[in-house]
Amino acid sequence: MNILITGANGQLGNEMRQMSADHPRHTYFLTDVAELDITDGKAVSAYVNAHRIDLIVNCAAYTNVDKAEEDEATAKKINADALSVLGSQGIKVIHVSTDYVFSGNEHVPCRESDPVGPQTAYGRTKYEGEKRLLAECADAVILRTAWLYSEFGNNFVKTMIRLGKEKKELGVVFDQVGTPTYAADLAWAIFIVIESPVWHAGIYHFTNEGVCSWYDFTLAIHEMAGITGCHVRPILSEEYQYKTPRPHYSVLDKTKFKKTYGVEIPHWTDGLRRCIKKLS
């Protein structure tokens, strides 16, 4: 197949770029906004036709939660409008969505069939993108994920390593719970979908296994990175004073993905260990 990967310079896109070398059966066209504006219908159609694209993997997104609140129009353009464009090309699409489509007030892991209730501009635009894609492309696969990090770009892991080296004390929230997800493991899941002999359209949840708070996550990051001179203090969300509310509970139920594709998913500590090894 000829596979178009959008958002190729982001955390997930870079992992897809690296992992594509292990899947030489297909030809990959890696683009970011400089090469292809996914909100431009004519440009996308021309690119798809010129390169005879068989499948689109959309790794592009507007992910700045606070800025999305201030500029929802731009977030909507990338997270929602672009999905109408990508979905209308007459080919299969794999799209990455988010736990933010839920309210974040749940107390048990969210299933794909559970009611959504986005509380932020980011969550609203991502959910709108899901609906737009499925309206245009019933054959699409949507993977919702959470707490993504990698050795590429800016993310929580790299920030906590930097701050752990710079500061003697850090306050990190302990009342927000979820699952850290290594972007390389999400890329692995996408390649499982691509390589599957049967195409299973629909919405799936994918994160690493396990559950922790941001505070627990930080302690693990510092331990694995060998940082000992920084005291990490648990704090409440209200002490941090977020500009935009964050979900208190972001755990996703991955049963559907595991049963459909017959796989086991690595624990978040395993993913973190591999990421930090690459970083160091």
BAFI-3210 file (N, C-alpha, C; in Angstrom, 3 decimals, decimal comma, padded with zeros to 6 digits):
// residues 280
n [1|2|3|4|5|6|7|8|9|10|11|12|13|14|15|16|17|18|19|20|21|22|23|24|25|26|27|28|29|30|31|32|33|34|35|36|37|38|39|40|41|42|43|44|45|46|47|48|49|50|51|52|53|54|55|56|57|58|59|60|61|62|63|64|65|66|67|68|69|70|71|72|73|74|75|76|77|78|79|80|81|82|83|84|85|86|87|88|89|90|91|92|93|94|95|96|97|98|99|100|101|102|103|104|105|106|107|108|109|110|111|112|113|114|115|116|117|118|119|120|121|122|123|124|125|126|127|128|129|130|131|132|133|134|135|136|137|138|139|140|141|142|143|144|145|146|147|148|149|150|151|152|153|154|155|156|157|158|159|160|161|162|163|164|165|166|167|168|169|170|171|172|173|174|175|176|177|178|179|180|181|182|183|184|185|186|187|188|189|190|191|192|193|194|195|196|197|198|199|200|201|202|203|204|205|206|207|208|209|210|211|212|213|214|215|216|217|218|219|220|221|222|223|224|225|226|227|228|229|230|231|232|233|234|235|236|237|238|239|240|241|242|243|244|245|246|247|248|249|250|251|252|253|254|255|256|257|258|259|260|261|262|263|264|265|266|267|268|269|270|271|272|273|274|275|276|277|278|279|280]
n.u [000,830|000,291|000,911|-000,209|001,091|000,172|001,081|003,741|005,956|005,454|005,131|003,989|004,008|006,763|007,543|006,131|007,457|010,028|009,369|008,309|010,346|010,609|008,596|008,682|007,101|005,235|004,813|005,680|004,432|005,441|004,240|004,070|002,659|004,043|004,471|001,942|-001,199|-003,686|-006,173|-006,917|-008,871|-008,608|-005,829|-005,240|-006,708|-005,407|-002,840|-003,338|-004,290|-002,105|-000,096|-001,239|-002,529|-003,438|-004,204|-004,764|-003,022|-003,731|-001,895|-001,826|-002,686|-004,265|-003,066|-002,642|-004,015|-004,702|-004,339|-006,191|-008,544|-008,541|-008,465|-010,507|-011,433|-009,228|-008,313|-010,536|-010,446|-008,209|-008,585|-011,172|-012,464|-010,530|-010,824|-013,124|-012,179|-010,082|-011,558|-013,157|-011,891|-012,308|-010,896|-009,438|-009,053|-006,978|-007,249|-006,199|-007,500|-008,698|-008,731|-009,997|-012,487|-014,273|-015,908|-014,181|-014,892|-015,470|-015,466|-014,734|-012,890|-013,208|-015,300|-015,566|-018,191|-019,338|-021,069|-020,073|-018,614|-017,255|-015,303|-013,791|-012,436|-010,549|-011,294|-013,924|-013,478|-011,981|-013,806|-015,752|-014,269|-014,067|-016,763|-017,136|-015,314|-016,331|-018,781|-018,080|-016,452|-017,165|-015,639|-013,506|-010,867|-010,657|-008,504|-008,520|-006,482|-004,283|-002,403|000,086|003,531|007,009|010,354|010,541|009,851|007,976|007,032|005,501|007,273|009,888|009,877|009,646|012,042|013,865|013,090|013,496|016,232|016,841|015,500|015,024|012,728|009,485|006,057|003,507|000,460|-001,757|-004,331|-005,329|-005,880|-004,649|-003,342|-000,076|001,189|003,371|004,491|005,697|004,605|001,955|002,287|003,129|000,702|-000,849|000,432|-000,220|-002,940|-002,752|-001,401|-003,090|-004,855|-007,549|-009,743|-010,849|-013,142|-014,008|-014,299|-011,679|-009,976|-006,749|-004,096|-001,097|-000,834|-002,116|-002,395|-002,001|-001,207|-000,336|001,608|002,632|003,617|005,648|007,427|008,284|009,508|011,679|013,039|013,779|015,330|017,428|017,424|017,969|018,094|015,833|012,934|009,771|006,570|003,259|000,364|-002,881|-005,163|-006,359|-004,463|-002,557|-003,723|-004,867|-005,268|-007,193|-009,639|-008,605|-009,055|-010,139|-010,157|-008,824|-008,769|-008,769|-010,649|-009,276|-010,106|-011,541|-009,745|-007,647|-008,909|-009,888|-007,549|-005,917|-003,741|-001,276|-000,754|001,933|002,906|002,693|005,020|006,953|007,000|007,844|010,388|011,758|011,620|013,060|015,533|016,229|016,306|018,476]
n.v [-001,207|002,308|004,656|007,477|009,528|011,909|014,882|014,284|015,291|015,428|014,060|011,396|011,073|011,112|008,750|006,952|007,405|006,381|003,674|002,807|001,861|-000,733|-001,958|-002,595|-003,419|-001,663|001,626|004,777|008,033|010,760|013,539|016,948|020,066|021,835|020,421|019,495|020,816|019,816|020,863|021,885|021,079|020,730|020,546|018,248|016,272|016,386|015,538|012,932|011,701|012,048|010,527|008,108|007,190|004,762|004,549|006,659|007,823|009,662|011,679|014,241|017,078|019,665|020,268|021,808|022,418|024,648|026,873|026,220|026,808|029,546|030,034|028,605|028,375|027,924|025,500|023,922|023,957|022,350|020,032|019,204|020,230|019,430|016,693|016,145|016,632|014,695|012,372|012,305|011,314|008,882|006,654|004,404|005,441|005,972|007,341|009,414|009,988|011,271|011,006|013,210|013,528|012,540|013,296|013,243|012,832|010,304|007,082|004,572|002,682|004,079|002,921|002,347|002,655|004,253|007,233|010,394|013,530|016,128|018,627|020,779|023,100|021,826|019,091|019,203|019,888|017,720|015,623|016,448|016,115|013,305|012,650|013,962|012,581|009,912|010,356|010,862|008,726|005,676|003,487|004,045|003,839|004,714|005,662|006,244|007,887|008,653|010,863|011,146|010,681|010,997|010,545|012,640|016,093|018,371|017,341|015,826|014,019|014,781|017,377|017,002|015,688|017,702|019,756|018,366|018,255|020,911|022,013|021,987|021,244|020,093|020,585|018,371|017,330|015,042|014,206|013,671|011,109|008,627|007,028|006,913|007,047|005,686|007,004|005,416|002,921|003,391|003,887|001,334|-000,003|001,170|000,173|-002,484|-002,406|-001,594|-003,780|-005,902|-008,767|-008,552|-005,834|-003,912|-001,771|001,111|002,559|002,595|002,130|002,987|002,842|002,609|-000,105|-000,162|002,221|005,508|008,490|011,908|012,662|010,160|009,289|011,169|010,569|008,042|008,725|010,305|008,426|006,465|008,025|008,595|010,778|012,387|014,598|016,175|016,992|015,662|016,811|015,967|017,576|019,214|019,618|022,150|023,696|023,974|025,551|025,491|026,869|025,826|023,361|020,084|016,574|014,551|011,850|009,694|007,140|004,605|001,910|-000,866|-003,253|-003,941|-003,387|-005,168|-007,676|-007,706|-007,562|-009,422|-009,001|-008,278|-005,510|-003,328|-002,437|000,812|001,530|000,018|001,092|003,694|003,197|002,329|004,629|006,540|005,351|005,720|008,515|009,010]
n.w [000,000|-000,507|001,864|003,526|005,972|008,190|010,083|010,660|011,974|014,624|018,009|017,872|015,087|014,483|015,736|014,150|011,772|012,356|012,921|010,543|008,992|009,763|008,497|005,613|003,515|002,650|001,144|002,359|002,824|004,281|005,862|007,017|008,110|006,441|004,105|003,422|003,774|005,730|006,020|003,659|001,158|-001,696|-001,993|-000,503|-001,908|-004,385|-003,633|-002,658|-004,998|-006,753|-005,578|-005,364|-002,978|-000,571|002,059|004,845|007,646|010,296|012,200|012,928|014,912|016,879|019,880|022,138|025,064|026,668|024,922|022,980|024,231|024,162|021,464|019,868|017,301|015,595|016,626|016,023|013,254|012,660|014,223|013,644|011,165|009,295|009,378|007,982|005,458|005,180|005,499|003,268|001,028|-000,119|000,706|003,175|006,622|009,427|012,542|015,251|018,391|021,574|025,221|026,225|025,129|026,878|030,056|032,207|034,757|035,471|037,200|036,665|034,182|030,934|028,332|024,766|024,013|025,904|027,087|025,764|026,905|026,556|028,209|027,540|025,066|023,471|023,839|022,806|020,109|019,233|019,553|017,768|015,460|015,362|014,818|012,353|010,715|010,758|009,568|006,958|006,305|006,839|007,167|008,774|011,272|014,585|017,102|020,405|022,758|025,589|027,744|026,334|025,488|024,451|023,114|021,460|020,696|022,900|026,101|029,037|030,332|029,503|030,445|033,248|033,770|033,132|034,985|037,328|037,451|037,643|039,871|043,492|044,695|043,747|043,029|042,308|040,826|042,461|042,335|039,853|037,658|035,451|032,479|031,518|028,209|025,982|023,007|021,077|021,579|020,945|018,215|017,466|017,899|015,889|013,616|013,930|013,356|010,666|009,505|009,937|008,754|008,415|008,110|010,700|011,216|013,242|016,605|018,957|022,100|023,183|025,311|027,273|029,690|033,107|035,871|037,175|039,121|038,194|039,964|040,897|038,454|037,990|040,090|039,237|036,812|037,706|039,271|037,349|035,691|037,268|038,987|041,966|043,589|043,917|045,617|045,356|045,696|046,589|045,322|045,270|042,488|042,540|043,772|041,846|039,938|037,154|033,868|032,216|032,861|033,835|033,128|035,851|035,926|033,725|032,627|030,227|028,893|027,422|026,398|024,043|021,897|022,532|022,399|019,743|018,168|019,307|021,142|023,719|025,849|026,654|030,035|031,597|032,959|031,732|029,127|029,776|030,812|028,511|026,947|028,469|028,453|025,779|025,732|027,351]
ca.u [000,000|000,866|000,321|000,070|001,135|000,142|001,633|004,917|006,999|005,028|005,596|003,556|004,468|008,177|007,618|005,675|008,552|011,066|008,872|007,983|011,499|010,415|007,441|009,064|006,152|004,456|005,520|005,147|004,565|005,391|004,039|003,582|001,935|004,859|004,322|000,532|-002,173|-004,809|-007,453|-007,117|-009,452|-008,023|-004,439|-005,240|-007,161|-004,331|-001,753|-003,811|-004,347|-000,766|000,725|-002,068|-002,591|-004,433|-004,573|-004,261|-002,869|-003,714|-001,232|-001,834|-003,715|-004,023|-003,097|-002,415|-005,323|-004,972|-004,474|-007,442|-009,610|-008,475|-008,604|-011,204|-011,618|-008,055|-008,338|-011,603|-009,999|-007,265|-009,097|-012,494|-012,662|-009,585|-011,283|-014,055|-011,327|-009,399|-012,541|-013,892|-011,001|-012,694|-009,952|-009,477|-008,356|-006,732|-007,200|-005,903|-008,305|-008,231|-009,573|-010,692|-013,881|-015,078|-015,991|-013,090|-015,469|-015,833|-014,763|-014,310|-012,325|-014,195|-015,404|-015,848|-019,639|-019,798|-021,426|-019,008|-019,011|-016,052|-015,414|-012,855|-012,438|-009,776|-012,138|-015,053|-013,028|-011,564|-015,014|-016,335|-013,461|-014,504|-018,071|-016,945|-014,634|-017,224|-019,837|-017,518|-015,729|-017,663|-014,591|-012,376|-010,480|-010,301|-007,824|-008,435|-005,347|-004,176|-001,121|001,118|004,881|008,027|011,635|010,434|008,979|007,800|006,056|005,606|008,465|011,072|009,767|009,938|013,483|014,539|012,805|014,117|017,654|016,958|014,854|015,166|011,399|008,440|004,710|002,844|-000,898|-001,971|-005,761|-005,683|-005,440|-004,738|-002,311|000,944|001,261|004,569|004,070|006,200|003,653|000,784|002,685|003,066|-000,719|-001,299|000,952|-001,020|-004,158|-002,367|-000,965|-004,100|-005,427|-008,950|-009,913|-011,898|-013,488|-014,657|-013,573|-010,959|-009,154|-005,396|-003,035|-000,376|-001,591|-001,846|-003,009|-001,219|-001,435|000,814|002,610|003,272|004,339|006,865|008,347|008,857|010,411|012,917|013,767|014,385|016,322|018,514|017,363|017,801|018,212|014,598|011,823|008,494|005,508|001,910|-000,527|-004,213|-005,316|-006,706|-003,230|-001,804|-004,462|-004,864|-006,091|-008,278|-009,804|-008,075|-009,856|-009,670|-010,034|-008,597|-008,429|-009,534|-010,767|-008,661|-010,525|-011,954|-008,548|-006,891|-009,653|-009,979|-006,258|-005,217|-002,436|-001,087|-000,226|002,940|002,594|003,252|006,393|007,808|007,157|008,648|011,782|012,343|011,760|014,148|016,779|016,543|016,638|019,779]
ca.v [000,000|003,643|005,157|008,876|009,822|013,347|015,233|013,414|015,902|015,417|012,932|010,131|011,043|010,729|007,313|006,271|007,540|005,413|002,309|002,435|001,127|-002,156|-002,429|-002,165|-003,905|-000,514|002,879|005,797|009,441|011,439|014,975|017,830|021,198|022,462|019,635|019,284|021,419|018,864|021,593|022,328|019,941|020,569|020,111|016,861|015,427|016,354|014,722|011,545|011,203|012,043|009,472|006,897|006,813|003,737|004,669|007,840|007,740|011,062|011,941|015,692|017,570|020,850|019,594|022,724|022,500|026,026|027,759|025,864|027,513|030,946|030,088|027,367|028,353|027,281|024,103|023,268|023,807|021,231|018,826|018,797|020,502|018,611|015,300|016,062|016,569|013,401|011,302|012,360|010,947|007,585|005,617|004,149|006,401|005,699|008,662|009,377|010,910|011,559|010,804|014,464|013,487|012,204|014,385|013,173|012,658|008,896|006,375|003,282|002,903|004,407|002,074|003,072|002,874|005,142|008,587|011,396|014,776|016,968|019,802|021,801|023,358|020,743|017,904|019,409|019,856|016,352|014,808|016,881|015,466|011,903|012,609|014,373|011,493|008,768|010,752|010,793|007,468|004,668|002,469|004,581|003,343|005,802|005,211|007,256|007,636|009,604|011,102|010,724|011,236|010,288|011,256|013,747|017,219|018,751|016,512|015,788|013,280|015,610|018,527|016,574|015,415|019,019|020,424|017,572|018,616|022,347|022,428|021,138|020,775|020,212|020,181|017,698|016,942|013,627|013,896|013,376|009,732|008,162|006,075|007,416|006,237|005,911|007,162|004,269|001,827|003,763|003,641|-000,141|-000,363|001,597|-000,789|-003,709|-002,154|-001,572|-005,096|-006,918|-009,321|-008,112|-004,435|-003,808|-000,363|001,469|003,319|001,774|002,824|002,439|003,447|001,539|-000,690|000,396|003,487|006,270|009,942|012,653|012,605|008,846|009,290|011,965|009,792|006,990|009,379|010,682|007,214|005,837|008,945|008,744|012,104|012,167|015,847|016,970|016,457|015,801|016,964|015,828|018,721|019,138|020,374|023,550|024,388|024,241|026,618|025,328|027,794|025,022|022,172|018,806|015,433|013,928|010,411|009,536|005,747|004,051|000,459|-001,298|-004,636|-004,112|-003,455|-006,384|-008,835|-007,643|-007,786|-010,525|-008,536|-007,778|-004,141|-003,119|-001,584|002,162|001,613|-000,587|002,105|004,801|002,740|002,318|006,012|007,199|004,750|006,424|009,896|009,104]
ca.w [000,000|-000,350|003,104|003,869|007,405|008,439|011,394|010,777|012,797|016,022|018,835|017,275|013,698|014,464|016,059|012,939|010,811|012,719|012,867|009,164|008,449|010,083|007,709|004,260|002,515|002,191|000,860|003,264|002,461|005,573|005,655|008,068|007,513|005,386|002,878|003,091|004,683|005,719|006,022|002,271|000,449|-003,031|-001,844|-000,044|-003,027|-005,381|-003,085|-002,615|-006,378|-007,355|-004,979|-005,307|-001,564|-000,232|003,465|005,551|009,101|010,725|013,478|013,112|015,831|017,702|021,179|023,265|025,720|027,117|023,755|022,299|024,943|023,722|020,009|019,509|015,840|014,995|017,063|015,267|011,868|012,563|014,887|013,148|009,739|008,517|009,345|006,853|004,260|005,113|005,387|001,992|-000,073|-000,672|001,142|004,611|007,477|010,850|013,182|016,685|019,191|022,925|026,401|026,525|024,656|028,050|031,026|033,172|036,094|035,627|038,267|036,111|032,857|029,894|027,149|023,519|023,915|026,980|026,647|025,822|027,569|026,601|029,074|027,072|023,622|022,873|023,822|021,889|018,706|018,917|019,382|016,493|014,430|015,278|014,141|010,948|010,011|010,586|008,629|005,599|006,076|007,791|007,265|009,542|012,591|015,495|018,318|021,464|023,638|026,695|028,432|025,373|025,618|023,676|023,145|020,510|021,032|024,294|026,798|030,494|030,759|029,291|031,351|034,620|033,853|033,169|036,255|038,393|037,487|037,935|041,116|044,675|045,065|042,725|043,403|041,183|041,239|042,742|042,243|038,464|037,454|034,068|032,054|030,597|026,992|025,179|021,614|020,301|021,744|020,143|016,824|017,333|017,775|014,561|012,637|014,085|012,567|009,245|009,039|010,198|007,518|008,344|008,514|011,714|011,378|014,494|017,621|019,927|023,089|023,328|026,110|027,951|030,798|034,422|036,283|038,153|039,120|037,667|041,035|040,795|037,181|038,179|040,930|038,393|035,857|038,404|039,666|036,164|035,115|038,233|039,617|043,409|044,344|043,836|046,401|044,649|046,697|046,014|045,524|044,666|041,235|042,833|044,135|040,609|039,252|035,705|033,079|031,662|033,698|033,370|033,590|037,093|035,701|032,280|032,341|029,107|028,830|026,159|026,139|022,644|021,049|022,849|021,890|018,278|017,519|019,971|021,627|025,071|025,800|027,705|031,179|031,402|033,474|030,703|028,086|030,311|030,920|027,167|026,498|029,199|027,955|024,521|026,050|028,005]
c.u [000,860|000,152|000,765|000,011|001,195|000,669|002,917|006,031|006,631|005,549|005,255|004,066|005,920|008,363|007,165|006,773|009,631|010,599|008,548|009,120|011,374|009,254|007,632|008,118|005,372|005,364|004,859|005,436|004,339|005,311|003,703|003,006|002,720|004,699|002,861|-000,363|-003,440|-006,167|-007,823|-007,589|-008,826|-006,601|-004,369|-005,654|-006,070|-003,195|-002,132|-003,826|-002,963|000,074|-000,034|-002,148|-003,738|-004,986|-003,966|-004,175|-002,710|-003,138|-001,223|-002,954|-003,276|-004,177|-002,872|-003,755|-005,670|-005,170|-005,760|-008,615|-009,694|-008,754|-009,246|-011,379|-010,454|-008,005|-009,375|-011,167|-009,122|-007,864|-010,420|-012,650|-011,777|-010,050|-012,350|-013,286|-010,710|-010,383|-013,225|-013,050|-011,325|-011,739|-010,043|-008,634|-008,182|-006,502|-006,978|-006,724|-007,841|-009,234|-010,393|-012,102|-014,827|-015,029|-014,810|-013,579|-015,874|-015,043|-014,356|-013,781|-013,399|-014,128|-015,780|-017,322|-020,187|-020,143|-020,233|-019,538|-017,831|-016,279|-014,538|-012,985|-011,672|-010,627|-013,296|-014,626|-012,573|-012,780|-015,730|-015,588|-013,832|-015,801|-017,930|-016,319|-015,582|-018,378|-019,366|-016,957|-016,141|-016,631|-013,419|-012,120|-010,037|-009,699|-007,778|-007,296|-005,296|-002,730|000,084|002,456|005,825|009,351|011,633|009,549|008,939|006,731|006,384|006,896|009,710|011,066|010,130|011,415|014,243|014,339|013,434|015,592|017,855|016,505|015,096|013,821|010,411|007,108|003,992|001,499|-001,031|-003,442|-006,253|-005,047|-005,626|-003,648|-001,327|001,076|002,477|004,164|004,566|005,252|002,351|001,079|002,649|001,623|-001,262|-000,809|000,249|-002,313|-003,848|-002,114|-002,012|-004,697|-006,893|-009,037|-011,106|-012,207|-014,138|-013,767|-012,955|-010,240|-007,790|-004,532|-002,154|-001,265|-001,255|-002,479|-002,075|-001,688|-000,214|001,957|003,373|004,140|005,679|007,892|009,039|009,854|011,742|013,736|014,485|015,461|017,489|018,563|017,042|017,755|016,969|013,492|010,515|007,366|004,138|001,039|-001,880|-004,258|-005,572|-005,480|-002,427|-002,430|-004,300|-005,700|-007,351|-008,430|-009,253|-008,966|-009,279|-009,459|-009,976|-008,263|-009,360|-009,507|-010,304|-009,078|-010,832|-010,741|-007,807|-007,582|-009,682|-008,676|-005,402|-003,848|-002,470|-000,402|000,778|002,434|003,271|004,680|007,394|008,067|008,055|010,127|012,465|012,554|012,945|015,508|017,193|016,974|018,042|020,897]
c.v [001,251|004,308|006,593|009,035|011,332|013,633|014,494|013,995|015,939|014,194|011,592|009,993|010,617|009,258|006,481|006,288|006,486|003,975|001,848|001,653|-000,380|-002,773|-002,051|-002,633|-002,750|000,674|003,993|007,199|010,246|012,947|015,672|019,045|021,866|021,732|019,505|019,877|020,569|019,553|022,070|021,133|019,679|020,028|018,642|015,917|015,286|015,452|013,238|010,930|011,053|010,872|008,145|006,327|005,828|003,910|005,945|007,522|009,169|011,202|013,439|016,095|018,885|020,369|020,514|023,049|023,932|026,980|027,483|026,602|028,966|031,083|028,793|027,241|027,639|025,800|023,312|023,009|022,560|019,931|018,327|018,987|019,608|017,164|015,086|015,902|015,178|012,254|011,227|011,952|009,586|006,461|005,467|005,183|005,813|007,051|008,518|010,442|010,856|011,195|012,053|014,520|013,109|013,353|014,400|012,988|011,205|008,270|004,959|003,547|003,083|003,422|002,924|003,451|003,827|006,532|009,537|012,638|015,706|018,263|020,968|021,994|022,256|019,485|018,013|019,286|018,458|015,442|015,168|016,239|014,001|011,799|012,945|013,240|010,335|009,080|010,614|009,413|006,450|003,580|002,901|003,797|004,541|005,202|006,368|006,893|008,709|009,715|010,684|011,435|010,441|011,011|012,463|014,856|017,532|017,875|016,444|015,114|014,148|016,830|018,144|016,213|016,743|019,710|019,688|017,887|020,067|022,728|021,444|020,580|021,032|019,817|019,602|017,142|015,426|013,239|013,819|012,033|009,324|007,166|006,730|006,474|006,630|005,923|006,010|003,081|002,118|003,541|002,134|-000,593|000,013|000,630|-002,147|-003,579|-002,225|-002,982|-006,196|-007,447|-008,927|-006,679|-004,340|-002,334|-000,118|002,275|002,346|002,677|002,155|003,368|002,296|000,995|000,035|001,755|004,188|007,722|010,616|012,644|011,277|008,751|010,026|011,217|008,706|007,568|009,694|009,466|006,589|006,707|009,198|010,105|011,930|013,466|016,715|016,278|016,721|015,755|016,820|017,042|018,459|019,975|021,856|024,362|024,772|025,372|026,544|026,423|027,089|023,760|020,907|017,671|014,851|012,433|010,152|008,107|005,190|002,530|-000,012|-002,705|-004,873|-004,245|-004,774|-007,630|-008,865|-008,046|-008,846|-010,155|-008,262|-006,418|-003,941|-002,191|-000,226|002,286|001,022|000,412|003,238|004,422|002,764|003,744|006,703|006,639|005,436|007,865|010,048|008,512]
c.w [000,000|000,825|003,364|005,382|007,583|009,850|011,697|011,634|014,279|016,759|018,183|015,850|013,576|014,812|014,858|011,876|011,088|012,502|011,446|008,502|008,710|009,310|006,239|003,151|001,890|001,890|001,659|002,745|003,736|005,366|006,965|007,361|006,378|004,052|002,444|004,178|004,658|005,815|004,617|001,436|-000,907|-002,952|-001,426|-001,166|-004,082|-004,920|-003,101|-004,015|-006,992|-006,850|-004,819|-003,890|-001,319|001,181|004,043|007,037|009,614|012,130|013,790|014,059|016,448|019,136|022,379|023,924|026,121|025,943|022,984|022,930|024,480|022,226|019,513|018,002|015,150|015,368|016,259|013,825|011,699|013,105|014,329|011,643|008,865|008,397|008,288|005,556|004,113|004,897|004,040|000,786|-000,687|-000,331|002,661|005,384|008,872|011,507|014,681|017,405|020,650|024,011|026,735|025,945|025,799|029,059|031,986|034,595|036,364|036,783|037,859|034,708|031,782|028,740|025,939|023,406|024,977|026,446|026,765|026,535|027,690|027,373|028,621|025,561|022,893|022,752|022,850|020,435|018,302|018,725|018,082|015,330|014,252|014,478|012,659|010,146|009,741|009,643|007,186|005,270|007,138|008,050|008,140|010,828|013,425|016,752|019,311|022,406|024,720|027,177|027,564|025,632|024,729|023,842|022,210|021,072|022,515|024,933|028,285|030,962|030,642|030,212|032,780|034,807|033,962|034,513|037,438|038,548|037,912|039,339|042,256|045,122|043,935|043,332|042,197|041,650|041,411|042,617|040,800|038,113|035,997|033,763|031,098|029,400|026,169|023,707|020,732|020,415|021,003|018,657|016,529|017,131|016,400|013,486|012,752|013,286|011,074|008,718|009,249|008,887|007,313|008,854|009,467|011,980|012,739|015,414|018,623|020,929|023,149|024,185|026,571|029,072|032,100|034,641|037,269|038,145|038,487|038,688|040,985|039,548|037,329|039,025|040,103|037,390|036,529|038,816|038,480|035,535|036,073|038,897|041,098|044,210|044,354|044,639|045,661|045,682|046,047|046,332|044,862|043,388|041,507|043,243|042,892|039,810|037,727|035,044|032,582|032,508|033,035|033,876|034,888|036,909|034,200|031,886|031,261|029,140|027,447|025,742|024,663|021,724|021,276|022,297|020,366|017,613|018,209|020,494|023,127|024,961|026,930|028,813|030,993|031,925|032,479|029,573|028,541|030,382|029,553|026,652|027,156|028,777|026,650|024,786|026,621|027,148]
res [m|n|i|l|i|t|g|a|n|g|q|l|g|n|e|m|r|q|m|s|a|d|h|p|r|h|t|y|f|l|t|d|v|a|e|l|d|i|t|d|g|k|a|v|s|a|y|v|n|a|h|r|i|d|l|i|v|n|c|a|a|y|t|n|v|d|k|a|e|e|d|e|a|t|a|k|k|i|n|a|d|a|l|s|v|l|g|s|q|g|i|k|v|i|h|v|s|t|d|y|v|f|s|g|n|e|h|v|p|c|r|e|s|d|p|v|g|p|q|t|a|y|g|r|t|k|y|e|g|e|k|r|l|l|a|e|c|a|d|a|v|i|l|r|t|a|w|l|y|s|e|f|g|n|n|f|v|k|t|m|i|r|l|g|k|e|k|k|e|l|g|v|v|f|d|q|v|g|t|p|t|y|a|a|d|l|a|w|a|i|f|i|v|i|e|s|p|v|w|h|a|g|i|y|h|f|t|n|e|g|v|c|s|w|y|d|f|t|l|a|i|h|e|m|a|g|i|t|g|c|h|v|r|p|i|l|s|e|e|y|q|y|k|t|p|r|p|h|y|s|v|l|d|k|t|k|f|k|k|t|y|g|v|e|i|p|h|w|t|d|g|l|r|r|c|i|k|k|l|s]
***
